Amino acid sequence: MFMLMTYDVEAKRTTKFRKLLKRYLNHDQYSVFTGDITDAQAIELRRELSQLMIPGDKLTEISAANRQNVEVNHLSKSSSGKGEIKRTAVNDHRSDFSVL
């Protein structure tokens, strides 16, 4: 399956989460991790996260049966900061397994 995982935890605890998630997924940006993972690996990752988490920690998991079913868009604002955001579709993840 394809998984995207983010975390929002106290700054002093981010290293623990980053190290754990990097064992299973690709580190894309700050607290964002993505990649292909088996069901068994996902269960193990959730078990390890459960042991690491404390009340107040927030983790978000988004998963899909495969990366072909994932829609990715980059949102950006013009350099002037005016106007609506620009939405650009990104499809590299569908064929390049090192992306995302």
Secondary structure, DSSP 4 states (H G I P E B T S, - for coil): -EEEEEEE--GGGHHHHHHHHHTTSEEEETTEEEEE--HHHHHHHHHHHHHH--TT-EEEEEEESSGGG--EEEEE--TT--SPPEEEEE-GGGT-TT--
